[in-house]
Amino acid sequence: MNLGLPEIVLIVLVLIIFFGSKRITDLAKDAGIAGKELKKIKKEYKEASKEIEKVKTGGGVFKDA
């Protein structure tokens, strides 16, 4: 399903009518914040996964004495 310019303009107009321009800007701001948080969580998860793999392979902090 491809959306062309007329369809996108129609969707934006309906959103502005339905929510109002102030609410649209608030929603866009909140979506940006949520995206930033998701990126942060993804990075932390990736780092934790690397640490776990490091420990499993014996290269981590918990080496047997």
mmCIF file of the N, C-alpha and C atoms, coordinates in Angstrom:
data_MODEL
# 
_entry.id   MODEL 
# 
loop_
_atom_site.group_PDB 
_atom_site.id 
_atom_site.type_symbol 
_atom_site.label_atom_id 
_atom_site.label_alt_id 
_atom_site.label_comp_id 
_atom_site.label_asym_id 
_atom_site.label_entity_id 
_atom_site.label_seq_id 
_atom_site.pdbx_PDB_ins_code 
_atom_site.Cartn_x 
_atom_site.Cartn_y 
_atom_site.Cartn_z 
_atom_site.occupancy 
_atom_site.B_iso_or_equiv 
_atom_site.pdbx_formal_charge 
_atom_site.auth_seq_id 
_atom_site.auth_comp_id 
_atom_site.auth_asym_id 
_atom_site.auth_atom_id 
_atom_site.pdbx_PDB_model_num 
ATOM 1   N N  . MET A 1 1  ? 0.848  -1.176  0.000  1.00 0.00 ? 1  MET A N  1 
ATOM 2   C CA . MET A 1 1  ? 0.000  0.000   0.000  1.00 0.00 ? 1  MET A CA 1 
ATOM 3   C C  . MET A 1 1  ? 0.891  1.236   0.000  1.00 0.00 ? 1  MET A C  1 
ATOM 4   N N  . ASN A 1 2  ? 0.793  2.022   -1.027 1.00 0.00 ? 2  ASN A N  1 
ATOM 5   C CA . ASN A 1 2  ? 1.574  3.242   -1.126 1.00 0.00 ? 2  ASN A CA 1 
ATOM 6   C C  . ASN A 1 2  ? 0.686  4.454   -0.886 1.00 0.00 ? 2  ASN A C  1 
ATOM 7   N N  . LEU A 1 3  ? 1.204  5.383   -0.096 1.00 0.00 ? 3  LEU A N  1 
ATOM 8   C CA . LEU A 1 3  ? 0.484  6.627   0.137  1.00 0.00 ? 3  LEU A CA 1 
ATOM 9   C C  . LEU A 1 3  ? 1.117  7.726   -0.692 1.00 0.00 ? 3  LEU A C  1 
ATOM 10  N N  . GLY A 1 4  ? 0.303  8.400   -1.465 1.00 0.00 ? 4  GLY A N  1 
ATOM 11  C CA . GLY A 1 4  ? 0.789  9.524   -2.253 1.00 0.00 ? 4  GLY A CA 1 
ATOM 12  C C  . GLY A 1 4  ? 0.599  10.816  -1.482 1.00 0.00 ? 4  GLY A C  1 
ATOM 13  N N  . LEU A 1 5  ? 1.001  11.904  -2.089 1.00 0.00 ? 5  LEU A N  1 
ATOM 14  C CA . LEU A 1 5  ? 0.899  13.214  -1.458 1.00 0.00 ? 5  LEU A CA 1 
ATOM 15  C C  . LEU A 1 5  ? -0.545 13.597  -1.134 1.00 0.00 ? 5  LEU A C  1 
ATOM 16  N N  . PRO A 1 6  ? -1.506 13.365  -2.035 1.00 0.00 ? 6  PRO A N  1 
ATOM 17  C CA . PRO A 1 6  ? -2.895 13.734  -1.697 1.00 0.00 ? 6  PRO A CA 1 
ATOM 18  C C  . PRO A 1 6  ? -3.432 12.988  -0.469 1.00 0.00 ? 6  PRO A C  1 
ATOM 19  N N  . GLU A 1 7  ? -3.080 11.713  -0.361 1.00 0.00 ? 7  GLU A N  1 
ATOM 20  C CA . GLU A 1 7  ? -3.547 10.935  0.787  1.00 0.00 ? 7  GLU A CA 1 
ATOM 21  C C  . GLU A 1 7  ? -2.925 11.435  2.086  1.00 0.00 ? 7  GLU A C  1 
ATOM 22  N N  . ILE A 1 8  ? -1.636 11.756  2.048  1.00 0.00 ? 8  ILE A N  1 
ATOM 23  C CA . ILE A 1 8  ? -0.949 12.259  3.243  1.00 0.00 ? 8  ILE A CA 1 
ATOM 24  C C  . ILE A 1 8  ? -1.536 13.602  3.665  1.00 0.00 ? 8  ILE A C  1 
ATOM 25  N N  . VAL A 1 9  ? -1.794 14.479  2.698  1.00 0.00 ? 9  VAL A N  1 
ATOM 26  C CA . VAL A 1 9  ? -2.388 15.789  3.008  1.00 0.00 ? 9  VAL A CA 1 
ATOM 27  C C  . VAL A 1 9  ? -3.763 15.600  3.630  1.00 0.00 ? 9  VAL A C  1 
ATOM 28  N N  . LEU A 1 10 ? -4.552 14.700  3.099  1.00 0.00 ? 10 LEU A N  1 
ATOM 29  C CA . LEU A 1 10 ? -5.884 14.432  3.643  1.00 0.00 ? 10 LEU A CA 1 
ATOM 30  C C  . LEU A 1 10 ? -5.796 13.909  5.074  1.00 0.00 ? 10 LEU A C  1 
ATOM 31  N N  . ILE A 1 11 ? -4.875 12.998  5.339  1.00 0.00 ? 11 ILE A N  1 
ATOM 32  C CA . ILE A 1 11 ? -4.700 12.455  6.686  1.00 0.00 ? 11 ILE A CA 1 
ATOM 33  C C  . ILE A 1 11 ? -4.296 13.553  7.656  1.00 0.00 ? 11 ILE A C  1 
ATOM 34  N N  . VAL A 1 12 ? -3.371 14.417  7.244  1.00 0.00 ? 12 VAL A N  1 
ATOM 35  C CA . VAL A 1 12 ? -2.927 15.515  8.106  1.00 0.00 ? 12 VAL A CA 1 
ATOM 36  C C  . VAL A 1 12 ? -4.078 16.468  8.394  1.00 0.00 ? 12 VAL A C  1 
ATOM 37  N N  . LEU A 1 13 ? -4.860 16.789  7.392  1.00 0.00 ? 13 LEU A N  1 
ATOM 38  C CA . LEU A 1 13 ? -6.011 17.677  7.607  1.00 0.00 ? 13 LEU A CA 1 
ATOM 39  C C  . LEU A 1 13 ? -7.026 17.076  8.570  1.00 0.00 ? 13 LEU A C  1 
ATOM 40  N N  . VAL A 1 14 ? -7.294 15.791  8.412  1.00 0.00 ? 14 VAL A N  1 
ATOM 41  C CA . VAL A 1 14 ? -8.242 15.119  9.317  1.00 0.00 ? 14 VAL A CA 1 
ATOM 42  C C  . VAL A 1 14 ? -7.690 15.124  10.740 1.00 0.00 ? 14 VAL A C  1 
ATOM 43  N N  . LEU A 1 15 ? -6.399 14.878  10.901 1.00 0.00 ? 15 LEU A N  1 
ATOM 44  C CA . LEU A 1 15 ? -5.795 14.900  12.236 1.00 0.00 ? 15 LEU A CA 1 
ATOM 45  C C  . LEU A 1 15 ? -5.884 16.288  12.864 1.00 0.00 ? 15 LEU A C  1 
ATOM 46  N N  . ILE A 1 16 ? -5.626 17.326  12.067 1.00 0.00 ? 16 ILE A N  1 
ATOM 47  C CA . ILE A 1 16 ? -5.705 18.688  12.590 1.00 0.00 ? 16 ILE A CA 1 
ATOM 48  C C  . ILE A 1 16 ? -7.129 19.025  13.004 1.00 0.00 ? 16 ILE A C  1 
ATOM 49  N N  . ILE A 1 17 ? -8.092 18.613  12.193 1.00 0.00 ? 17 ILE A N  1 
ATOM 50  C CA . ILE A 1 17 ? -9.497 18.869  12.541 1.00 0.00 ? 17 ILE A CA 1 
ATOM 51  C C  . ILE A 1 17 ? -9.894 18.082  13.782 1.00 0.00 ? 17 ILE A C  1 
ATOM 52  N N  . PHE A 1 18 ? -9.457 16.827  13.854 1.00 0.00 ? 18 PHE A N  1 
ATOM 53  C CA . PHE A 1 18 ? -9.853 15.957  14.955 1.00 0.00 ? 18 PHE A CA 1 
ATOM 54  C C  . PHE A 1 18 ? -9.174 16.336  16.269 1.00 0.00 ? 18 PHE A C  1 
ATOM 55  N N  . PHE A 1 19 ? -7.878 16.582  16.247 1.00 0.00 ? 19 PHE A N  1 
ATOM 56  C CA . PHE A 1 19 ? -7.130 16.856  17.468 1.00 0.00 ? 19 PHE A CA 1 
ATOM 57  C C  . PHE A 1 19 ? -6.882 18.333  17.714 1.00 0.00 ? 19 PHE A C  1 
ATOM 58  N N  . GLY A 1 20 ? -6.780 19.122  16.683 1.00 0.00 ? 20 GLY A N  1 
ATOM 59  C CA . GLY A 1 20 ? -6.398 20.517  16.837 1.00 0.00 ? 20 GLY A CA 1 
ATOM 60  C C  . GLY A 1 20 ? -4.893 20.669  16.704 1.00 0.00 ? 20 GLY A C  1 
ATOM 61  N N  . SER A 1 21 ? -4.452 21.825  16.241 1.00 0.00 ? 21 SER A N  1 
ATOM 62  C CA . SER A 1 21 ? -3.027 22.005  15.952 1.00 0.00 ? 21 SER A CA 1 
ATOM 63  C C  . SER A 1 21 ? -2.176 21.955  17.221 1.00 0.00 ? 21 SER A C  1 
ATOM 64  N N  . LYS A 1 22 ? -2.672 22.443  18.338 1.00 0.00 ? 22 LYS A N  1 
ATOM 65  C CA . LYS A 1 22 ? -1.913 22.417  19.590 1.00 0.00 ? 22 LYS A CA 1 
ATOM 66  C C  . LYS A 1 22 ? -1.676 20.978  20.041 1.00 0.00 ? 22 LYS A C  1 
ATOM 67  N N  . ARG A 1 23 ? -2.685 20.179  19.949 1.00 0.00 ? 23 ARG A N  1 
ATOM 68  C CA . ARG A 1 23 ? -2.581 18.781  20.374 1.00 0.00 ? 23 ARG A CA 1 
ATOM 69  C C  . ARG A 1 23 ? -1.644 17.998  19.453 1.00 0.00 ? 23 ARG A C  1 
ATOM 70  N N  . ILE A 1 24 ? -1.659 18.310  18.165 1.00 0.00 ? 24 ILE A N  1 
ATOM 71  C CA . ILE A 1 24 ? -0.776 17.640  17.215 1.00 0.00 ? 24 ILE A CA 1 
ATOM 72  C C  . ILE A 1 24 ? 0.682  17.900  17.578 1.00 0.00 ? 24 ILE A C  1 
ATOM 73  N N  . THR A 1 25 ? 1.024  19.141  17.910 1.00 0.00 ? 25 THR A N  1 
ATOM 74  C CA . THR A 1 25 ? 2.407  19.450  18.283 1.00 0.00 ? 25 THR A CA 1 
ATOM 75  C C  . THR A 1 25 ? 2.798  18.736  19.568 1.00 0.00 ? 25 THR A C  1 
ATOM 76  N N  . ASP A 1 26 ? 1.867  18.648  20.501 1.00 0.00 ? 26 ASP A N  1 
ATOM 77  C CA . ASP A 1 26 ? 2.141  17.911  21.747 1.00 0.00 ? 26 ASP A CA 1 
ATOM 78  C C  . ASP A 1 26 ? 2.370  16.428  21.466 1.00 0.00 ? 26 ASP A C  1 
ATOM 79  N N  . LEU A 1 27 ? 1.566  15.859  20.583 1.00 0.00 ? 27 LEU A N  1 
ATOM 80  C CA . LEU A 1 27 ? 1.724  14.452  20.227 1.00 0.00 ? 27 LEU A CA 1 
ATOM 81  C C  . LEU A 1 27 ? 3.061  14.204  19.534 1.00 0.00 ? 27 LEU A C  1 
ATOM 82  N N  . ALA A 1 28 ? 3.455  15.120  18.649 1.00 0.00 ? 28 ALA A N  1 
ATOM 83  C CA . ALA A 1 28 ? 4.735  14.972  17.955 1.00 0.00 ? 28 ALA A CA 1 
ATOM 84  C C  . ALA A 1 28 ? 5.893  15.071  18.944 1.00 0.00 ? 28 ALA A C  1 
ATOM 85  N N  . LYS A 1 29 ? 5.787  15.993  19.899 1.00 0.00 ? 29 LYS A N  1 
ATOM 86  C CA . LYS A 1 29 ? 6.827  16.154  20.917 1.00 0.00 ? 29 LYS A CA 1 
ATOM 87  C C  . LYS A 1 29 ? 6.927  14.886  21.772 1.00 0.00 ? 29 LYS A C  1 
ATOM 88  N N  . ASP A 1 30 ? 5.787  14.367  22.197 1.00 0.00 ? 30 ASP A N  1 
ATOM 89  C CA . ASP A 1 30 ? 5.773  13.147  23.007 1.00 0.00 ? 30 ASP A CA 1 
ATOM 90  C C  . ASP A 1 30 ? 6.324  11.948  22.224 1.00 0.00 ? 30 ASP A C  1 
ATOM 91  N N  . ALA A 1 31 ? 6.016  11.888  20.932 1.00 0.00 ? 31 ALA A N  1 
ATOM 92  C CA . ALA A 1 31 ? 6.539  10.799  20.103 1.00 0.00 ? 31 ALA A CA 1 
ATOM 93  C C  . ALA A 1 31 ? 8.059  10.896  19.996 1.00 0.00 ? 31 ALA A C  1 
ATOM 94  N N  . GLY A 1 32 ? 8.578  12.108  19.895 1.00 0.00 ? 32 GLY A N  1 
ATOM 95  C CA . GLY A 1 32 ? 10.023 12.304  19.850 1.00 0.00 ? 32 GLY A CA 1 
ATOM 96  C C  . GLY A 1 32 ? 10.694 11.869  21.138 1.00 0.00 ? 32 GLY A C  1 
ATOM 97  N N  . ILE A 1 33 ? 10.094 12.217  22.256 1.00 0.00 ? 33 ILE A N  1 
ATOM 98  C CA . ILE A 1 33 ? 10.635 11.820  23.561 1.00 0.00 ? 33 ILE A CA 1 
ATOM 99  C C  . ILE A 1 33 ? 10.601 10.298  23.703 1.00 0.00 ? 33 ILE A C  1 
ATOM 100 N N  . ALA A 1 34 ? 9.496  9.689   23.283 1.00 0.00 ? 34 ALA A N  1 
ATOM 101 C CA . ALA A 1 34 ? 9.374  8.232   23.370 1.00 0.00 ? 34 ALA A CA 1 
ATOM 102 C C  . ALA A 1 34 ? 10.415 7.548   22.486 1.00 0.00 ? 34 ALA A C  1 
ATOM 103 N N  . GLY A 1 35 ? 10.647 8.092   21.304 1.00 0.00 ? 35 GLY A N  1 
ATOM 104 C CA . GLY A 1 35 ? 11.658 7.524   20.411 1.00 0.00 ? 35 GLY A CA 1 
ATOM 105 C C  . GLY A 1 35 ? 13.049 7.613   21.007 1.00 0.00 ? 35 GLY A C  1 
ATOM 106 N N  . LYS A 1 36 ? 13.323 8.730   21.664 1.00 0.00 ? 36 LYS A N  1 
ATOM 107 C CA . LYS A 1 36 ? 14.622 8.925   22.307 1.00 0.00 ? 36 LYS A CA 1 
ATOM 108 C C  . LYS A 1 36 ? 14.812 7.916   23.445 1.00 0.00 ? 36 LYS A C  1 
ATOM 109 N N  . GLU A 1 37 ? 13.778 7.713   24.237 1.00 0.00 ? 37 GLU A N  1 
ATOM 110 C CA . GLU A 1 37 ? 13.833 6.742   25.332 1.00 0.00 ? 37 GLU A CA 1 
ATOM 111 C C  . GLU A 1 37 ? 14.014 5.323   24.798 1.00 0.00 ? 37 GLU A C  1 
ATOM 112 N N  . LEU A 1 38 ? 13.309 5.010   23.717 1.00 0.00 ? 38 LEU A N  1 
ATOM 113 C CA . LEU A 1 38 ? 13.426 3.681   23.120 1.00 0.00 ? 38 LEU A CA 1 
ATOM 114 C C  . LEU A 1 38 ? 14.846 3.437   22.626 1.00 0.00 ? 38 LEU A C  1 
ATOM 115 N N  . LYS A 1 39 ? 15.450 4.449   22.024 1.00 0.00 ? 39 LYS A N  1 
ATOM 116 C CA . LYS A 1 39 ? 16.828 4.335   21.544 1.00 0.00 ? 39 LYS A CA 1 
ATOM 117 C C  . LYS A 1 39 ? 17.776 4.101   22.717 1.00 0.00 ? 39 LYS A C  1 
ATOM 118 N N  . LYS A 1 40 ? 17.543 4.805   23.833 1.00 0.00 ? 40 LYS A N  1 
ATOM 119 C CA . LYS A 1 40 ? 18.370 4.657   25.035 1.00 0.00 ? 40 LYS A CA 1 
ATOM 120 C C  . LYS A 1 40 ? 18.247 3.242   25.606 1.00 0.00 ? 40 LYS A C  1 
ATOM 121 N N  . ILE A 1 41 ? 17.023 2.742   25.678 1.00 0.00 ? 41 ILE A N  1 
ATOM 122 C CA . ILE A 1 41 ? 16.784 1.400   26.207 1.00 0.00 ? 41 ILE A CA 1 
ATOM 123 C C  . ILE A 1 41 ? 17.430 0.351   25.309 1.00 0.00 ? 41 ILE A C  1 
ATOM 124 N N  . LYS A 1 42 ? 17.334 0.547   24.002 1.00 0.00 ? 42 LYS A N  1 
ATOM 125 C CA . LYS A 1 42 ? 17.944 -0.385  23.052 1.00 0.00 ? 42 LYS A CA 1 
ATOM 126 C C  . LYS A 1 42 ? 19.456 -0.435  23.238 1.00 0.00 ? 42 LYS A C  1 
ATOM 127 N N  . LYS A 1 43 ? 20.068 0.732   23.439 1.00 0.00 ? 43 LYS A N  1 
ATOM 128 C CA . LYS A 1 43 ? 21.513 0.798   23.643 1.00 0.00 ? 43 LYS A CA 1 
ATOM 129 C C  . LYS A 1 43 ? 21.906 0.091   24.941 1.00 0.00 ? 43 LYS A C  1 
ATOM 130 N N  . GLU A 1 44 ? 21.146 0.330   26.019 1.00 0.00 ? 44 GLU A N  1 
ATOM 131 C CA . GLU A 1 44 ? 21.437 -0.315  27.300 1.00 0.00 ? 44 GLU A CA 1 
ATOM 132 C C  . GLU A 1 44 ? 21.283 -1.829  27.198 1.00 0.00 ? 44 GLU A C  1 
ATOM 133 N N  . TYR A 1 45 ? 20.264 -2.279  26.476 1.00 0.00 ? 45 TYR A N  1 
ATOM 134 C CA . TYR A 1 45 ? 20.043 -3.711  26.297 1.00 0.00 ? 45 TYR A CA 1 
ATOM 135 C C  . TYR A 1 45 ? 21.205 -4.344  25.537 1.00 0.00 ? 45 TYR A C  1 
ATOM 136 N N  . LYS A 1 46 ? 21.659 -3.663  24.483 1.00 0.00 ? 46 LYS A N  1 
ATOM 137 C CA . LYS A 1 46 ? 22.760 -4.179  23.691 1.00 0.00 ? 46 LYS A CA 1 
ATOM 138 C C  . LYS A 1 46 ? 24.030 -4.286  24.530 1.00 0.00 ? 46 LYS A C  1 
ATOM 139 N N  . GLU A 1 47 ? 24.297 -3.263  25.356 1.00 0.00 ? 47 GLU A N  1 
ATOM 140 C CA . GLU A 1 47 ? 25.474 -3.282  26.225 1.00 0.00 ? 47 GLU A CA 1 
ATOM 141 C C  . GLU A 1 47 ? 25.377 -4.407  27.256 1.00 0.00 ? 47 GLU A C  1 
ATOM 142 N N  . ALA A 1 48 ? 24.190 -4.599  27.827 1.00 0.00 ? 48 ALA A N  1 
ATOM 143 C CA . ALA A 1 48 ? 23.994 -5.669  28.806 1.00 0.00 ? 48 ALA A CA 1 
ATOM 144 C C  . ALA A 1 48 ? 24.176 -7.041  28.153 1.00 0.00 ? 48 ALA A C  1 
ATOM 145 N N  . SER A 1 49 ? 23.681 -7.186  26.937 1.00 0.00 ? 49 SER A N  1 
ATOM 146 C CA . SER A 1 49 ? 23.839 -8.452  26.226 1.00 0.00 ? 49 SER A CA 1 
ATOM 147 C C  . SER A 1 49 ? 25.308 -8.758  25.970 1.00 0.00 ? 49 SER A C  1 
ATOM 148 N N  . LYS A 1 50 ? 26.082 -7.735  25.613 1.00 0.00 ? 50 LYS A N  1 
ATOM 149 C CA . LYS A 1 50 ? 27.516 -7.926  25.396 1.00 0.00 ? 50 LYS A CA 1 
ATOM 150 C C  . LYS A 1 50 ? 28.212 -8.343  26.682 1.00 0.00 ? 50 LYS A C  1 
ATOM 151 N N  . GLU A 1 51 ? 27.830 -7.725  27.804 1.00 0.00 ? 51 GLU A N  1 
ATOM 152 C CA . GLU A 1 51 ? 28.409 -8.076  29.098 1.00 0.00 ? 51 GLU A CA 1 
ATOM 153 C C  . GLU A 1 51 ? 28.086 -9.514  29.474 1.00 0.00 ? 51 GLU A C  1 
ATOM 154 N N  . ILE A 1 52 ? 26.853 -9.921  29.241 1.00 0.00 ? 52 ILE A N  1 
ATOM 155 C CA . ILE A 1 52 ? 26.445 -11.293 29.557 1.00 0.00 ? 52 ILE A CA 1 
ATOM 156 C C  . ILE A 1 52 ? 27.233 -12.280 28.704 1.00 0.00 ? 52 ILE A C  1 
ATOM 157 N N  . GLU A 1 53 ? 27.368 -11.978 27.424 1.00 0.00 ? 53 GLU A N  1 
ATOM 158 C CA . GLU A 1 53 ? 28.130 -12.858 26.532 1.00 0.00 ? 53 GLU A CA 1 
ATOM 159 C C  . GLU A 1 53 ? 29.588 -12.923 26.956 1.00 0.00 ? 53 GLU A C  1 
ATOM 160 N N  . LYS A 1 54 ? 30.118 -11.807 27.394 1.00 0.00 ? 54 LYS A N  1 
ATOM 161 C CA . LYS A 1 54 ? 31.504 -11.741 27.854 1.00 0.00 ? 54 LYS A CA 1 
ATOM 162 C C  . LYS A 1 54 ? 31.692 -12.640 29.083 1.00 0.00 ? 54 LYS A C  1 
ATOM 163 N N  . VAL A 1 55 ? 30.749 -12.597 30.003 1.00 0.00 ? 55 VAL A N  1 
ATOM 164 C CA . VAL A 1 55 ? 30.824 -13.416 31.215 1.00 0.00 ? 55 VAL A CA 1 
ATOM 165 C C  . VAL A 1 55 ? 30.683 -14.891 30.855 1.00 0.00 ? 55 VAL A C  1 
ATOM 166 N N  . LYS A 1 56 ? 29.780 -15.212 29.925 1.00 0.00 ? 56 LYS A N  1 
ATOM 167 C CA . LYS A 1 56 ? 29.577 -16.607 29.524 1.00 0.00 ? 56 LYS A CA 1 
ATOM 168 C C  . LYS A 1 56 ? 30.819 -17.205 28.895 1.00 0.00 ? 56 LYS A C  1 
ATOM 169 N N  . THR A 1 57 ? 31.553 -16.408 28.141 1.00 0.00 ? 57 THR A N  1 
ATOM 170 C CA . THR A 1 57 ? 32.739 -16.929 27.455 1.00 0.00 ? 57 THR A CA 1 
ATOM 171 C C  . THR A 1 57 ? 33.970 -16.925 28.338 1.00 0.00 ? 57 THR A C  1 
ATOM 172 N N  . GLY A 1 58 ? 33.844 -16.458 29.567 1.00 0.00 ? 58 GLY A N  1 
ATOM 173 C CA . GLY A 1 58 ? 34.957 -16.487 30.497 1.00 0.00 ? 58 GLY A CA 1 
ATOM 174 C C  . GLY A 1 58 ? 35.822 -15.241 30.483 1.00 0.00 ? 58 GLY A C  1 
ATOM 175 N N  . GLY A 1 59 ? 35.426 -14.238 29.766 1.00 0.00 ? 59 GLY A N  1 
ATOM 176 C CA . GLY A 1 59 ? 36.215 -13.020 29.705 1.00 0.00 ? 59 GLY A CA 1 
ATOM 177 C C  . GLY A 1 59 ? 35.689 -11.925 30.586 1.00 0.00 ? 59 GLY A C  1 
ATOM 178 N N  . GLY A 1 60 ? 34.764 -12.278 31.468 1.00 0.00 ? 60 GLY A N  1 
ATOM 179 C CA . GLY A 1 60 ? 34.123 -11.266 32.291 1.00 0.00 ? 60 GLY A CA 1 
ATOM 180 C C  . GLY A 1 60 ? 34.745 -11.097 33.651 1.00 0.00 ? 60 GLY A C  1 
ATOM 181 N N  . VAL A 1 61 ? 34.053 -10.459 34.505 1.00 0.00 ? 61 VAL A N  1 
ATOM 182 C CA . VAL A 1 61 ? 34.517 -10.116 35.839 1.00 0.00 ? 61 VAL A CA 1 
ATOM 183 C C  . VAL A 1 61 ? 34.559 -11.344 36.754 1.00 0.00 ? 61 VAL A C  1 
ATOM 184 N N  . PHE A 1 62 ? 33.700 -12.324 36.508 1.00 0.00 ? 62 PHE A N  1 
ATOM 185 C CA . PHE A 1 62 ? 33.536 -13.455 37.407 1.00 0.00 ? 62 PHE A CA 1 
ATOM 186 C C  . PHE A 1 62 ? 34.405 -14.636 37.021 1.00 0.00 ? 62 PHE A C  1 
ATOM 187 N N  . LYS A 1 63 ? 35.689 -14.475 36.975 1.00 0.00 ? 63 LYS A N  1 
ATOM 188 C CA . LYS A 1 63 ? 36.589 -15.571 36.656 1.00 0.00 ? 63 LYS A CA 1 
ATOM 189 C C  . LYS A 1 63 ? 36.832 -16.418 37.909 1.00 0.00 ? 63 LYS A C  1 
ATOM 190 N N  . ASP A 1 64 ? 36.942 -17.721 37.706 1.00 0.00 ? 64 ASP A N  1 
ATOM 191 C CA . ASP A 1 64 ? 37.244 -18.604 38.839 1.00 0.00 ? 64 ASP A CA 1 
ATOM 192 C C  . ASP A 1 64 ? 38.692 -18.442 39.247 1.00 0.00 ? 64 ASP A C  1 
ATOM 193 N N  . ALA A 1 65 ? 38.929 -18.459 40.565 1.00 0.00 ? 65 ALA A N  1 
ATOM 194 C CA . ALA A 1 65 ? 40.285 -18.281 41.077 1.00 0.00 ? 65 ALA A CA 1 
ATOM 195 C C  . ALA A 1 65 ? 41.038 -19.581 41.137 1.00 0.00 ? 65 ALA A C  1 
# 
